[in-house]
Amino acid sequence: MSEQYLVRTVGGPHPGDRVSQGPWPLPDSLPDEGGQYVKVSESQLPPDLSPHVMRGAQYHWEPHP
């Protein structure tokens, strides 16, 4: 089974938390309608820490100029 990651998006057209199958590290930006989500933080946890701990990243919305 592949590792799952938590993706948190703040603002923009699709805010919220979702699960991604990777790959790790997650991308620096996620394009979306009218702009992009830009990664502002990322887990520093090592892989295989625990099956109950999820690595992830937080993204903030930036509209197209």
Secondary structure by P-SEA (a helix, b strand, c coil): cbbbbbbbbcccccccccccccccccccccccccbbbbbccccccccccccccccbbbbbbbccc
